[in-house]
Structures are given as structure tokens and as C-alpha cells.
Amino acid sequence: MPELPEVEVVRRGLERWVAHRTVADAEVLHPRAVRRHIAGPDDFAHRLEGHRIGTPSRRGKYLWLPLEDTEQAILAHLGMSGQLLVQPHEAPAEKHLRIRVRFTDALSTELRFVDQRTFGGLSLHDTTPDGLPDVIAHIARDPLDPLFDDEAFHLALRRKRTTIKRALLDQSLISGVGNIYADEALWRSRLHYERPTATFTRPRTAELLGHVRDVMNAALAVGGTSFDSLYVNINGESGYFDRSLDAYGREGLPCRRCATPMRRRPWMNRSSYFCPKCQRAPRPGLGQNA
């Protein structure tokens, strides 16, 4: 699934090409693409007509388009294969085109939601006083947010009494970090994914957050990570941070620090990639009494 850098790349593209445009009409081509909009496809399309799109926003992996003259926003669930594309009107329809949004101006481009597996979708929600769609009001700030509170995160980490990779993927603690960037940040920090959070000191937490931010900013600089054609930006282009990954997907390849073969272990229906020498497993019982 797309993680923070990939979603931010899409958000920046939407800010450039979609923000402050007024919707002429919307067309829902597959009902599953608006299944989270309980009132149904016709209601979704009707409620967008005539409204002006505000500045696209993001929290963690969640992306939304506020409607400037209302207290509502279009929340985008990209799922496993969802894509938001800005295309010329005359461009042929994509095979898996699910929603089309046209605008009243003369720019000759439209917004398309394409989703091969139909796990994602768009939905309209009321917004909180902070401008978030109400259904994601519980999501924590992400580490690139200027208002992210490092000290509060450290204290929450200590209280959580879990292991560090589980904590990094807990969207109520810190948002936007997924499996790929968790493995990358842990490799850079020389931390095993099963290290107990109760053992973390403030300097250790600060170091980890620094690496989380570094790896995300590095991915942002090259358009995110794409392993296939399912993640693209609004122009349909793939990112290429996968060429720079130090841990994820490198099972059996030499660690870039110490040359020890990298390992992969099953983890929560996913995989964890790590160096057995640089990221030593914690001793049994470590952190239980911390």
C-alpha cells in the first residue's frame, strides 16, 4: 500500500493541478469505488457538482480534498491499487477507470480515479474544526508534520509496552509509516524490529525519529517507492526510491554496512527485513521490567 511519501507526492500534484477548480460534474463508473459513501453513487456525484476544490491535505497515508464552500471533504482511499490521475479530456479511458470528475474551467483536464483491484475509493465526509474528515480524526500526526510532538510520542511509546515495529505502524501513535519505511528506518537505527518500546530512552527515540524523517524525505525527493505499475503519481509516473532501499526486499543480499546477508522473517502477515549482525535480536525478557 502507498505510504506517506507516495501519498504526499500525489497530494502535491493535486495541489498544482486540481486545487481551486470548480466541479462541473462527476461520473461514478463502478459503485464499489464509492461504497464508503453510504448514500450511494448518484448522491456522491450530485453533491460534488458546483463546488470548488480546496487545497488537498494529508495526514499520514490519508489524503482528502476539502470543498471550499462547505464543511465537507472528499476522502481518498487509495487501497492497494488506487490512482488519482489528472488527464486531458480526450485521453482514452483507462481500463480500470472508476470515477471521473470534470471541471468548469478551460484547462481541458479532468481528475480520474483508477483502481484495478477496487479496494480503494472516494467518499464524502463532514470535517472537524481542524479540517479533517471526521472518520480519520483519531489518526495521529505524521513525523513530517511541523506540529508533531516528539516528546509526546516518546512518552506514548514507553507507555505502549509493545515492540518497536508494531509501534511505528500504529496509526494512533504516529501516522504515515508503513512496512517499507519502518524496515528502512530500523536498519538505519541499528534496531531489531522486536525491540521492546519500554527500553527506549529519549535519545534513542530522537535518533529513530530522525531516521524515519530522513528516509521519508529521501523517498519524497525521488517520487516515492514503486515496485510495479500500481503506484504512480498524478501524471502516471512511477517513483524510483526502490533503487535506494537498504533493507526492504534485500533478503540474501549483503548488508550495505557490514556485508552480512540480509534476512527476511514473516511478521504480522507481512515480512520484516533486517541485518542479523547490525540489528541484533533483543535478549529474552528485555524491557519487561523497564
N, C-alpha and C positions, 0 to 999 in steps of 0.2 A: 504494500500500500504506500501511497505517497507520504513522505514525512515533511517536516517543517520546511526544509529548503525547497522541495519541489512545489509545495503549495504556495510559498512566497514568490517563487518565480512566476507562477500563474497569476497570483494577485497583482504583481507589478505590471504584467501585460494587460490585465483587465483595467487597471487604473489608467493606463495610457490610451486604451482603445475603446473602452465602454463607459467609463465614469462620465456623468453629467449628460448622458444621452437619454432621450425620452422614448419609451417603448411605444411603437405603433401597434404591434400585435405579437402574440406568442402562439405557437403551434406545438401541441404535445402529440408526438407521433407514436409513443408507446406508454400505456398507462402506468407500467411499473416505474417509469422514470419520475413519477410524481406520487408514488404510493405513500410517502410520508406526509403529503398534503391531503389531509383526511377528506376535505370537501370534494376532491376529485379533479380530473384534468381540465374540464371546462371552467370550473371555478378558478383554478390556478391561472389559466390563460387570461380569463376576463379581468382578474384582479391586478394583473400587470399592466394592462392597456392604459396608456396616457400618463403613466408615472415615470418620473425621472430617476435614473440610477445614481446613487451617491458614490462616494469613494469606497471601492472594495476594501474590506477589512479581513483580518485573520487573527485567530488566537490558536496557537499550536498548529494542528493539522486542519483546523476548521476555517472555512472560507465563506464569507457572505457578502451580498450586495445589498446595502441599505436602499430603501426607497425614500428619496429626499423629502417628499411632502407627506410622509406617513410615519407611523411608529412601527413599521414592519420592515422585514428584510428577507431576501431570498437566500436561504442556506444551501450551500452546495455540498453534497456528499459525493466525493469522487470514487469511493469504494476501491475495488481492485483495478478497474479499467476505465473509470470515468475521465473524460477530457472536456475541457471548456475551450473552444476554438473560435477565433474571430476570422470569418471567411468572407470573401466577396459574394454578393448576392448570386452571381452567375456560376459560382463554383459548384461542381456536381455534388449531390448529397452523398455523404459518407455512408457506407454500408450499414453502420450501426447508429445512425443519427436518431436521437430520441426526442430532442426538444430544439425548436428554432425560435429565436427572438429577433424581431426586426425593429428598426428604429425610424423615427420620423425625419431625421436629417438627411442630407445628401451625400453622406460619406460612402455609401454603396457597400457597406459591410454589415454583417449580422453576427449575432452570438449563437453558437451551436453547442449543444451538449451531446456528446457522442459516448456511448458506453457499450462495449462489446458484451460484457457479462451481465449487464443490467443489475449490478449490485448497488450502484450509486443512484443519485437522483437529485432533484431540486425540490424545495418546499418553502412555503411562505410562513413566517412566524412573527409574532409580536416581539418587540425588543424591550430590553430592560432600560432603566435610566442611564446605564453606561453604554447603551447602544448595541449590546449583544443580543442575538436571538435567544429567547427565553429558555429554549431547550438545551443550550450549552452554557448557561450561566454558572454552572458548577465547575467548569473547566478552569484549571489553574493557568496563570500567566506562563508564557514560554520564556526560555533563557535569553532570547534576543529582545524581549520587551523591556524598554527603559524602566518600567515600574516593577520589574521582577525583583523580589526581596530575597537576597542571598541568605541573610541571617534567618529569616522565617523558614526558608527551605531547609537550612541545616537543622534547625530545631525540629521541624516536622520529620526529617529523615531519621533523626535519633529516636523520636517517639514511635515511629512506624514499626520498628523491630521486624524488619524483613531483610531481604538481600538486595544488593545494590542495583542489579539489572531490573528486578521487579519494581523497585522504587522509581527508576528512570522511566519506565513505561507506564507508571501510574499517573494518569492524566489529572488526578485531583491534587497531586503534589507538584508536578512540572509537566507542561504540555509540549507537544511537538516532537518529542524524542521517540523514535521507533527502533525496531530491531537493528537496522543497519548502523545508525549513528550511535546507538548505545554501545555496540561492539567496538566501533571505531574510537569513541571517547575512552572506553575502558582500556583498550590497548594502549592508547597514548598515556593513560594514567598509570599503567602497570598494575591494574586492579583485576582480580578474578571476578567473574560475574556473580559468584555465590558469596562474596564477602558480605558479612552482616553489616547493616547500616548502623547498628549500635556502636560499632567500633570507630566510626568516623569522627575525627577531630575537625575543628573549624578550618585549619589549613588544608586538610585532606579534602574536605568538601569544596573549598575555594579552588583548589587545583583541578578537581574533577569538573566543576562548572566552567572553568577556563578552557578546558579541553573540549567540552561539549560545544561551547560557543565557537571555538576555533574551527572545529570540524564542520559545523553548520555554515559558518561564513565561507569556508573554503569551498563547500559544495555549492553555495549560492553563487559564488564567483564564476562557476562553470556551468550553471544551469541545472544543478541537481544531479541525481543518480538515475540512470535508465539502464535496465537490463534487457528490455525488449521495447517494442513499439507502443506499449500501453501507456507509458508515462511520457507525455510531451508537453511543451509549453503552448501558449495560445496560437502560435504560428505553426504548430505541428512538428516542432523540432525537439530532438532528444537532448537531455543533458549528458555530460560525459565525466562526472565525478567518479564513476565506477572504475575508471583507469587509475585513480589515485587511492583506492581503498587499501588500507594497511591490514585489516583483519577480515572483514566480511567476505565470504566466498573464497578464501585463500587456503582451504584445507590442503595439507600436504606440501604447500609451498613454504620456502624458508621465511622465517620472521625477518622483517626488514631491519630489526635491531640486532638480533643475536644469531640469526640463521637457523634456529631450531625449527623443525617442521611445525606449521600451524595445525591446530586441531579443531574439529567440529564436534559438538555434543548436542543431542536433542534437548530442547528446552521449551516447555510450555507450548507444544505444537509448533515450535519454530526450531531454529538452530542457533547455537552460540559458537562464535569463532574466537579463538584465543591462542596465545603462546604459552605452552606449559612451563616454560622457563621464566619468561618475563612476568607472567601473570599467575603466580603460584596459587593453588587452591588453599583456602583457609584451613587452619587446623580444626579438627572436630571440637565443638564446644566454644569456639572463639566468639566472643561477643555476647554470650548468653547471660553473663553477669555484669556486662558493662553498663 
